[in-house]
Amino acid sequence: MIRVLADQNMVGLDLLPSEGLEIRTLPGRSISAADLEEVDALWVRSITPVTQELVQKSQLRFVGTATAGVEHVDQDALAANGIRFAAAPGANANSVVEYVLAALAELQEPWERLEAGDALGIVGHGHVGRLLAQVAGDLGWHVKVYDPWLAAEDAEVDWASLQDILDCRVISLHCSLHQQSPWPSYHLIDAEALAALDNRQWLINAARGAVIDNRALLKHLQSESPVNCVLDVWEGEPECDWSLLAMPSLKLASAHIAGYSWEAKWNATKMLYEHLRKMQLVETPIQIDENTVADLAPVQETGCSAARELIQQRYTIAEDNLLFRNLAKLPAAERAAGFDALRREYRKREELRGTRLPFVGGDASPPLRRMARALGVALA
Ligand SMILES: O=C(O)[C@H](O)[C@H](O)COP(=O)(O)O
């Protein structure tokens, strides 16, 4: 019997085969060394710091994080204690991409600007940045990508500079958070970078809070021509600088839920279970019928504008904005707990990708086909 201790915010634990597997859950922030007694595998999310102190006296054989980001895990400590490690890169990529599209659709003006040919600047070409670049390109948008680490390895690609990105109409951040030279992403968007932006632009952060210097951002948002912002992540969360919420240029705000579609969380759970199978700690394959396809309501528009309609049909980002802003009405001492509760009790948000769009009569037009392909929607 393999005993797993898992963060209670993981989804689908009850869908995993129960043969040879015993799963206990705890709130991620409270997991301590004492909880690891007689535990073989630990499955965390981003809020559990996995340190030498946590694991040194355990009998853990595997630690998995059901997240793309790994900055909360001391991988050297795991290796030193002979504990295998895996993350869930890519599990939430489509969820984050749909968050970005939903933000642009909700705000309308940036969407129209991109449709009209202005550039989308993407920082980071990992799973999320790459997928966003691909979807945006398929929608016919002009995309620029900045990733100095990959640029150093592959000079063939037409990489943008940070300055090119800061000149784009819309800037979307999707790099991991780290302090490694020569291109640390910590405070990549600092006072100097913010000074290059103005109120004709939009800045989206669905990466990690500290990629933007939040103090410098607050100052910038108090200036004469501040950039329009969409923030899903916050420096120091669940403690956030709540004064940012009073800034009119903060157009949309949410509680680190960009990657919180149901599919994203389920993908991550599956990935960690599959690691146990690879290690031959469990045997039974996951047997779930995932072939049910949701039907969308027909759309009026064709091409790129239909994409906007479909995104909004499937995901109302305004709801997340409202829930987050309600936190600011709580007494200051209760907001951090409110932030965690909001994430813990997050609704079942289902992705647009993998759905079916019914359309009536004849062949679908090429723009409609292109749009459907971009979003991963089947035409029926
Ligand atoms: O790194 C990730 O995968 C995402 O930021 C993810 O949404 C974090 O969610 P959490 O682990 O905090 O529940």
The ligand as an SDF file (V2000), in Angstrom:
LIG
                    3D

 13 12  0  0  0  0  0  0  0  0999 V2000
    2.4400   27.0560  -11.1320 O   0  0  0  0  0  0  0  0  0  0  0  0
    1.2440   26.7530  -11.4050 C   0  0  0  0  0  0  0  0  0  0  0  0
    0.9910   25.6250  -11.8680 O   0  0  0  0  0  0  0  0  0  0  0  0
    0.1030   27.7030  -11.2130 C   0  0  0  0  0  0  0  0  0  0  0  0
    0.5110   28.9620  -10.8310 O   0  0  0  0  0  0  0  0  0  0  0  0
   -0.9540   27.1520  -10.3120 C   0  0  0  0  0  0  0  0  0  0  0  0
   -2.1820   27.6730  -10.7030 O   0  0  0  0  0  0  0  0  0  0  0  0
   -0.7000   27.4200   -8.8690 C   0  0  0  0  0  0  0  0  0  0  0  0
   -1.8080   26.9720   -8.1130 O   0  0  0  0  0  0  0  0  0  0  0  0
   -1.6290   26.5360   -6.6050 P   0  0  0  0  0  0  0  0  0  0  0  0
   -0.5840   25.5200   -6.5680 O   0  0  0  0  0  0  0  0  0  0  0  0
   -1.2160   27.7600   -5.8480 O   0  0  0  0  0  0  0  0  0  0  0  0
   -2.9600   25.9900   -6.1850 O   0  0  0  0  0  0  0  0  0  0  0  0
  1  2  2  0
  2  3  1  0
  2  4  1  0
  4  5  1  0
  4  6  1  0
  6  7  1  0
  6  8  1  0
  8  9  1  0
  9 10  1  0
 10 11  2  0
 10 12  1  0
 10 13  1  0
M  END
$$$$
